[in-house]
Amino acid sequence: MMNNAIGRGPADLYEKAPGGGLTDAQERLARTWTFLDEDLPDDSSPMYERHPEYIDYIREHRLSYAGGDVRRYDLRQQLPNDVVAFTDIPYIGDGARAHLLDVYLPKEAYLRGDADIPTIFDIHGGAFFYSFKEIMSVYVAQLASRGFAVVCPNYTLAPGGDFLDMLADVSAALSWVGEHEGEYQLNRSQLFLSCDSAGALLGLFLLATQGDEELARLLGLDRRSAPMAFRSAGFCSGMLNYDHLFDTAVPDSKGLFDSLLPMFDRLRERLDGTAFERTENLLETLDRVPPMWLCTSTDDFLEEDSLRMAITLRRLGVDHQLVDLRSSNGRRLPHDYPLMTWDDGAAPCMDSILTFFREHMSPRIDIGDSM
C-alpha cells in the first residue's frame, strides 16, 4: 500500500490531562497509533502471577511514553513530498501487527526505476516494550529524501515476546530485504544499519549473528536466506552494553535490565559460559566489525554506552566516528535527540550519519553530496 498522506491529531493534542496521564482524545489515539495495552496480560493470567512487577512496569511506562508521543503525532506524520512510502508490508505472513514493515524510497529514484538504491535497515528503540515503525516515519523519510531507501520493521514487544523473539523478528525482516530487493528497488550490496536506543542492542546482535554462524545457531535463529553484510552501522543514543546481565557491578541502563529481567532469561541462559557473554567479547569474536557511527549527548542517559563503545572500537582498530553533543544555555539535548526532526539542531546529526554511510559505499555508487 502506498501512502503519502499527512495525518492530523485530535484538537486537544497538546493539552495536559488533569492529574497527569492522557486526555480522552489522546488515549483514543494512543490505542490506535501506539502499542498501549493490546498485548498486556490481565491481572489474573499466569504470566502476571509469575512476573507482576515486570508487567506493571511495562504498563506504567507505556502510558508515560505514549503521553509524549501523541503530542508529537502531527509532527511525525508530515512526510516530504519527494519520498514514496509503501506501508504495512508483511515480512512474516501471520497477520500480526508486529510483523509488518515500511519501505521509503526517494521519489526521483523510484520514478526512474533505479534498481540499486543504497538501503538503510532501521531498527527502532523503545525500551523493548514500546514504540513502532510509524513513530520513525518522518525521520526515516528524511533519510530517504537524501537518496537512500529505508526499510523500517515492527517487531514483537515485551511482554508479548522476549529479546530472542525480537532478534528473530528483525532477522526475518532483514531476510525479507534480500528476498524482495528487486521488487522494491533495494540494494543488499549497499546495505547500512541504523538503530536507536534499545534498538541498538538488537542491531548489535543482528550484526553479530549475520557474521557468526555459531552465534546464530546458539540463539536459535533460522535464517531464511544467506547472511547479509552491512557496509557500516549508525547508532543513535544506543544501548550498546549488556554486561549488567552477567555482572551486576556494571551500571544498569536506567534500571532497564533489572526491570525487564524476565525478557532476558533465555539470552542469559544461551550466552552463559560462552565467548559471547560480554559486549566486548561479542565484537572480538567477529571476523569483521563494520565501521560504526555513534551519536549521543550530555542529557542522554545512555551516553556512557556510546563512550565505552568508542573506546572498544578504537582498541579493536575499527573505523568509527563519535558525535557527543553538548548541552548549553539551559537547552536540553535529551535521549534520541537526533530523531527529533522538528528541532533545527537535529539536522546536522542526520547530515553526519549519512556522510559516514556515503564514505563507506562501494566506489561505483555516487548519489551526490546534496542534502
C-alpha positions as CSV (number, residue, x, y, z in Angstrom):
1,M,0.0,0.0,0.0
2,M,1.4,3.4,-0.9
3,N,0.8,6.2,1.5
4,N,1.9,9.8,1.3
5,A,-1.0,11.3,3.4
6,I,-0.4,13.8,6.1
7,G,-2.2,12.9,9.3
8,R,-3.5,15.2,12.0
9,G,-4.1,14.6,15.6
10,P,-7.1,15.4,17.7
11,A,-8.0,19.0,18.7
12,D,-6.6,18.7,22.2
13,L,-3.3,17.0,21.1
14,Y,-1.2,19.3,23.2
15,E,-3.4,19.5,26.3
16,K,-2.4,18.2,29.7
17,A,-4.8,15.8,31.3
18,P,-5.9,16.7,34.8
19,G,-3.9,14.7,37.3
20,G,-1.5,13.5,34.5
21,G,-2.0,10.7,32.0
22,L,-3.8,11.3,28.8
23,T,-7.0,13.1,27.8
24,D,-9.8,11.0,26.4
25,A,-8.9,12.0,22.8
26,Q,-5.2,11.3,23.4
27,E,-6.0,7.9,24.8
28,R,-8.1,7.0,21.8
29,L,-5.2,8.0,19.5
30,A,-2.7,6.1,21.7
31,R,-4.8,2.9,21.4
32,T,-4.8,3.0,17.6
33,W,-1.4,4.5,16.9
34,T,0.8,3.0,19.7
35,F,1.1,-0.4,21.3
36,L,-0.5,0.7,24.5
37,D,-2.1,-2.3,26.2
38,E,-3.2,-4.6,23.4
39,D,-0.7,-7.4,24.3
40,L,-0.6,-7.0,28.1
41,P,-1.9,-10.0,30.1
42,D,-4.7,-9.3,32.6
43,D,-4.0,-9.5,36.3
44,S,-5.5,-13.0,36.6
45,S,-3.2,-14.5,33.9
46,P,-0.4,-17.0,34.9
47,M,2.2,-14.6,33.4
48,Y,1.1,-11.8,35.6
49,E,1.2,-14.1,38.6
50,R,4.8,-15.0,37.8
51,H,6.0,-11.5,37.0
52,P,3.6,-8.9,38.3
53,E,6.3,-6.2,38.8
54,Y,7.5,-6.8,35.2
55,I,4.0,-6.3,33.7
56,D,3.2,-3.3,35.9
57,Y,6.5,-1.6,34.9
58,I,5.7,-2.1,31.2
59,R,2.1,-0.9,31.7
60,E,3.1,2.2,33.6
61,H,5.9,3.2,31.2
62,R,4.0,2.6,28.0
63,L,1.4,5.1,29.3
64,S,4.1,7.6,30.1
65,Y,5.8,7.2,26.7
66,A,2.5,7.5,24.9
67,G,1.8,10.8,26.6
68,G,4.8,12.3,24.9
69,D,4.3,10.7,21.6
70,V,0.6,11.6,21.0
71,R,1.6,15.2,21.4
72,R,4.1,14.8,18.6
73,Y,1.7,12.9,16.4
74,D,1.2,15.7,13.8
75,L,5.0,16.3,13.7
76,R,5.5,12.6,13.0
77,Q,3.1,12.4,10.1
78,Q,4.4,15.0,7.7
79,L,6.3,13.2,5.0
80,P,8.4,15.1,2.5
81,N,6.9,15.4,-1.0
82,D,10.0,13.8,-2.6
83,V,9.5,10.5,-0.8
84,V,7.3,7.5,-1.7
85,A,6.2,5.2,1.2
86,F,5.0,1.6,1.0
87,T,3.5,0.7,4.3
88,D,2.3,-2.3,6.3
89,I,4.1,-4.9,4.2
90,P,4.1,-8.3,5.9
91,Y,7.5,-9.9,6.3
92,I,6.1,-12.8,8.2
93,G,2.7,-13.8,6.9
94,D,0.8,-14.3,10.1
95,G,-1.2,-11.0,10.1
96,A,0.4,-9.8,13.2
97,R,1.0,-6.0,13.6
98,A,4.4,-6.8,14.9
99,H,5.4,-8.4,11.7
100,L,4.8,-5.5,9.3
101,L,7.4,-3.2,7.7
102,D,7.5,0.0,5.7
103,V,9.7,0.9,2.8
104,Y,10.6,4.5,2.0
105,L,12.1,5.4,-1.4
106,P,13.4,8.7,-2.8
107,K,10.7,9.6,-5.3
108,E,13.0,10.5,-8.2
109,A,14.8,7.2,-7.9
110,Y,11.5,5.4,-7.7
111,L,10.1,7.1,-10.8
112,R,13.3,6.4,-12.8
113,G,13.1,2.8,-11.8
114,D,16.5,2.7,-10.2
115,A,17.3,-0.9,-9.3
116,D,20.1,-0.4,-6.8
117,I,19.2,2.3,-4.3
118,P,21.6,2.2,-1.3
119,T,19.5,0.8,1.5
120,I,19.3,1.6,5.2
121,F,17.7,-1.1,7.6
122,D,16.4,0.8,10.6
123,I,15.6,-0.8,14.0
124,H,13.6,1.5,16.3
125,G,14.1,1.7,20.0
126,G,11.5,1.9,22.8
127,A,13.0,0.1,25.8
128,F,12.0,-3.3,24.2
129,F,8.3,-2.8,25.3
130,Y,7.2,0.3,23.4
131,S,7.4,2.1,20.0
132,F,6.6,1.1,16.5
133,K,7.6,1.8,12.9
134,E,5.2,4.7,12.5
135,I,7.0,6.7,15.1
136,M,10.1,6.7,12.9
137,S,8.2,7.7,9.8
138,V,9.4,11.3,9.4
139,Y,13.0,10.6,10.5
140,V,13.4,7.7,8.0
141,A,11.5,9.6,5.3
142,Q,14.1,12.4,5.6
143,L,16.8,9.8,5.2
144,A,15.0,8.7,2.0
145,S,14.7,12.2,0.8
146,R,18.5,12.4,0.8
147,G,19.0,9.5,-1.6
148,F,18.6,6.3,0.4
149,A,16.0,3.6,0.5
150,V,14.9,2.8,4.1
151,V,13.3,-0.3,5.5
152,C,11.7,0.1,8.9
153,P,10.1,-3.0,10.5
154,N,8.0,-3.5,13.6
155,Y,8.9,-6.4,15.8
156,T,7.5,-8.2,18.8
157,L,7.5,-6.2,22.0
158,A,7.7,-7.3,25.6
159,P,5.8,-8.9,27.3
160,G,4.5,-10.5,24.1
161,G,8.0,-11.9,23.5
162,D,11.5,-11.8,24.8
163,F,14.8,-10.5,23.4
164,L,15.4,-13.6,21.3
165,D,11.9,-13.3,19.8
166,M,12.7,-9.7,18.9
167,L,16.0,-10.7,17.4
168,A,14.3,-13.4,15.3
169,D,11.9,-10.8,14.0
170,V,14.4,-8.3,12.9
171,S,16.5,-11.1,11.4
172,A,13.4,-12.2,9.4
173,A,12.8,-8.6,8.3
174,L,16.3,-8.4,7.1
175,S,15.9,-11.7,5.2
176,W,12.8,-10.1,3.6
177,V,15.1,-7.3,2.2
178,G,17.2,-9.9,0.5
179,E,14.2,-11.7,-0.9
180,H,12.4,-8.6,-2.2
181,E,15.3,-6.2,-3.1
182,G,14.4,-6.3,-6.8
183,E,10.7,-5.7,-6.2
184,Y,11.3,-2.6,-4.1
185,Q,14.5,-1.3,-5.8
186,L,16.7,-2.1,-2.8
187,N,20.3,-2.9,-2.9
188,R,21.6,-5.6,-0.5
189,S,25.2,-5.0,-1.6
190,Q,25.0,-1.4,-0.4
191,L,23.3,-2.1,2.9
192,F,23.6,0.1,6.1
193,L,22.2,-0.3,9.6
194,S,20.7,2.4,11.7
195,C,19.3,1.9,15.2
196,D,18.4,4.0,18.2
197,S,18.1,3.3,21.9
198,A,17.2,-0.3,22.7
199,G,17.1,-1.0,19.0
200,A,20.9,-0.6,19.1
201,L,21.3,-3.7,21.2
202,L,19.1,-5.7,18.8
203,G,21.2,-4.2,16.0
204,L,24.4,-5.2,17.7
205,F,23.2,-8.8,17.9
206,L,21.9,-8.7,14.4
207,L,25.4,-7.7,13.1
208,A,26.9,-10.4,15.2
209,T,24.6,-13.2,14.1
210,Q,24.9,-12.2,10.5
211,G,28.6,-12.5,10.8
212,D,28.9,-15.6,13.1
213,E,27.0,-18.8,12.2
214,E,27.8,-20.3,15.6
215,L,26.2,-17.5,17.5
216,A,23.1,-17.6,15.1
217,R,22.6,-21.3,15.9
218,L,23.2,-20.7,19.6
219,L,20.4,-18.1,19.7
220,G,18.1,-20.3,17.7
221,L,17.9,-18.1,14.5
222,D,16.5,-19.9,11.5
223,R,17.9,-17.9,8.6
224,R,15.6,-17.7,5.5
225,S,18.4,-16.6,3.3
226,A,22.1,-16.2,3.2
227,P,23.6,-13.7,5.7
228,M,24.0,-10.1,4.6
229,A,26.9,-7.8,5.4
230,F,26.3,-4.2,6.4
231,R,28.9,-1.8,5.0
232,S,28.6,0.4,8.1
233,A,26.2,1.0,11.0
234,G,24.9,4.0,12.9
235,F,23.7,4.0,16.5
236,C,21.8,7.0,17.9
237,S,21.6,7.1,21.8
238,G,22.3,3.4,21.6
239,M,22.0,0.8,24.4
240,L,25.3,-0.8,23.5
241,N,26.4,-2.7,26.6
242,Y,24.7,-5.8,28.1
243,D,27.4,-6.7,30.6
244,H,25.0,-6.0,33.5
245,L,23.2,-9.2,32.7
246,F,26.3,-11.2,33.7
247,D,27.9,-8.8,36.2
248,T,25.6,-6.6,38.3
249,A,28.5,-4.4,39.3
250,V,28.4,-3.0,35.8
251,P,26.0,0.0,35.8
252,D,22.5,-0.7,34.5
253,S,21.0,1.4,31.8
254,K,18.5,3.4,33.8
255,G,17.5,0.2,35.6
256,L,16.1,-1.3,32.3
257,F,17.9,-4.6,32.6
258,D,16.8,-5.3,36.2
259,S,13.2,-4.0,35.5
260,L,12.9,-6.2,32.4
261,L,14.9,-9.2,33.6
262,P,12.4,-11.9,32.5
263,M,12.8,-10.6,29.0
264,F,16.5,-11.6,29.0
265,D,16.2,-15.0,30.7
266,R,16.7,-17.1,27.5
267,L,19.5,-14.8,26.3
268,R,21.4,-15.2,29.6
269,E,20.9,-19.0,29.5
270,R,22.2,-19.2,25.9
271,L,25.3,-17.0,26.5
272,D,26.3,-18.0,30.0
273,G,29.7,-19.6,29.9
274,T,30.3,-18.8,26.2
275,A,32.6,-16.4,24.4
276,F,29.7,-14.1,23.9
277,E,28.7,-13.2,27.4
278,R,30.3,-9.8,27.4
279,T,29.7,-7.0,24.9
280,E,33.4,-6.6,24.1
281,N,33.7,-10.4,23.6
282,L,30.9,-10.3,21.1
283,L,32.8,-7.9,18.9
284,E,36.1,-9.7,19.4
285,T,34.8,-13.0,18.0
286,L,33.7,-11.5,14.7
287,D,35.8,-11.7,11.6
288,R,34.6,-8.2,10.6
289,V,33.1,-5.4,12.7
290,P,31.7,-2.9,10.3
291,P,32.6,0.8,10.6
292,M,30.3,2.4,13.2
293,W,28.9,5.9,13.7
294,L,27.9,6.7,17.3
295,C,25.8,9.7,18.4
296,T,24.9,10.7,22.0
297,S,24.6,13.8,24.1
298,T,25.2,15.2,27.6
299,D,21.5,14.7,28.5
300,D,21.3,11.2,27.1
301,F,21.0,8.6,29.9
302,L,22.9,6.1,27.7
303,E,25.8,8.5,26.9
304,E,28.2,6.2,28.7
305,D,27.3,3.3,26.4
306,S,28.4,5.2,23.3
307,L,31.6,6.4,25.0
308,R,32.5,2.9,26.1
309,M,31.8,1.5,22.6
310,A,34.0,4.1,21.0
311,I,36.9,3.1,23.3
312,T,36.3,-0.6,22.4
313,L,36.2,0.1,18.7
314,R,39.4,2.1,19.0
315,R,41.1,-0.8,20.7
316,L,39.9,-3.2,18.1
317,G,41.1,-0.9,15.3
318,V,37.6,-0.5,13.9
319,D,36.8,2.7,11.8
320,H,34.3,4.8,13.8
321,Q,33.0,8.3,14.5
322,L,31.7,9.5,17.8
323,V,29.4,12.5,17.9
324,D,28.8,13.7,21.5
325,L,26.5,16.7,21.6
326,R,27.0,19.2,24.4
327,S,24.1,21.0,26.1
328,S,24.4,24.7,26.7
329,N,22.5,27.7,27.8
330,G,19.8,25.6,29.5
331,R,18.8,23.8,26.3
332,R,18.4,20.1,26.8
333,L,19.7,17.6,24.3
334,P,17.9,14.5,25.5
335,H,18.0,10.8,24.7
336,D,17.3,10.2,21.0
337,Y,17.7,13.9,20.3
338,P,18.9,13.4,16.6
339,L,15.5,11.8,15.9
340,M,13.7,15.0,16.8
341,T,13.5,16.2,13.2
342,W,11.3,19.2,14.2
343,D,14.3,20.7,16.1
344,D,16.8,22.5,13.8
345,G,19.7,21.3,15.9
346,A,19.0,17.6,14.9
347,A,19.6,18.2,11.2
348,P,23.5,18.2,11.5
349,C,23.3,14.7,13.1
350,M,21.4,13.4,10.1
351,D,24.0,15.0,7.8
352,S,26.7,13.3,9.8
353,I,25.4,9.8,9.7
354,L,24.6,10.0,6.0
355,T,28.1,11.4,5.3
356,F,29.5,8.4,7.2
357,F,27.4,6.0,5.2
358,R,28.4,7.6,1.9
359,E,32.1,7.3,2.9
360,H,31.6,3.5,3.1
361,M,29.8,2.9,-0.1
362,S,31.2,0.9,-2.9
363,P,33.1,3.4,-5.2
364,R,30.8,2.6,-8.1
365,I,27.8,4.2,-6.4
366,D,27.5,8.0,-6.3
367,I,24.3,9.6,-5.1
368,G,25.8,13.0,-4.7
369,D,26.6,15.2,-1.8
370,S,23.5,17.4,-1.7
371,M,21.5,17.2,1.5
